[in-house]
Amino acid sequence: MILVTGSAGRVGRAVVAALRAKGRAVRGFDLRLSAAEGEEIVGSLEDADAVARAVEGVTDILHLGAFMSWVPADRDRMFAVNVEGTRRLLDVASTQGVRRLVFASSGEVYPENRPEFLPVTEDHPLAPNSPYGLTKLLGEELVRFHQRTCRMETVILRFSHTQDAAELLDEDSFFSGPRFFLKPRIRQQDNFGNTAVADLLRSKDIGKPAHVLARNEDGRPFRMHITDTRDMVAGILLALDHADAAGGVFNLGSDEPADFAELLPRMAELTGLPLVPVDFPGAGVYYHTSNARIRNTLGFEAEWTMDRMLEEAVAARLHRLAGRARQ
């Protein structure tokens, strides 16, 4: 039996589906039920009894569950779930004879806005500059402690930013809306309490839907990794089963970063919406993370290029627009 924490999330749902398609026994664990059939336990990583019930009888754990937020008011809960919840899960797993635990960490354990060198490898200094990244680094330290002191095998995967391809051109998407569209980004920054950034964005508002080309204070467009969920699932399954994964730390993501200087004009061409450049204060997001270790060690192959993802995104957008027209 394989336990998947965060089984109702984007990646968790896809992992559970892939495992069940292979005929493997899976138990989901999340705050809410997913739409999938099969065994699920509803509970929180903050609840010791719920964690104990989830781990009972499992042989392996994919710890994908986490709380992600950039809102200051959520910080206490984020540390309670991502750090203390991970400690609680590891402690129970190590006493229950779990064979292997795969921990979903994040590229945010690196200083992605100010990397010391590119591409960022697993040997890059760890210096998170977001509270979420800090919780993931602390989670990694807990995992490494158990790798040193217990018999349970552990694997750390540092996740790239992950998207379903269909979300890329969706203004209502939690991630892609504010990343690629102007008005959703204004709403996001207002919700974060970033008044200065929200006002900057409002000053660029042309009064109709538009894409936003995010650049740093020097006018350099952002660059970051965006990886299709299906490629992330493939890497997670390798971490679960591959003998050479045990004890390893691997960056998991696409082969090449998405350069907004190229991506955003392409998106604007596909949607027919205007493109508004905005120069944000600071160094901005600009990084390239190497996936060479997971490719060379575990045989990982990223199959979903940005071109393939955009083809699917266009089809999904047309379907959404057609549905709205019929309403």
Summary of the structure (lengths in Angstrom):
residues: 327
radius of gyration: 20.0
end to end distance: 44.5
largest distance: 60.4
contacts: 1087
relative contact order: 0.13
helix: 46%
strand: 18%
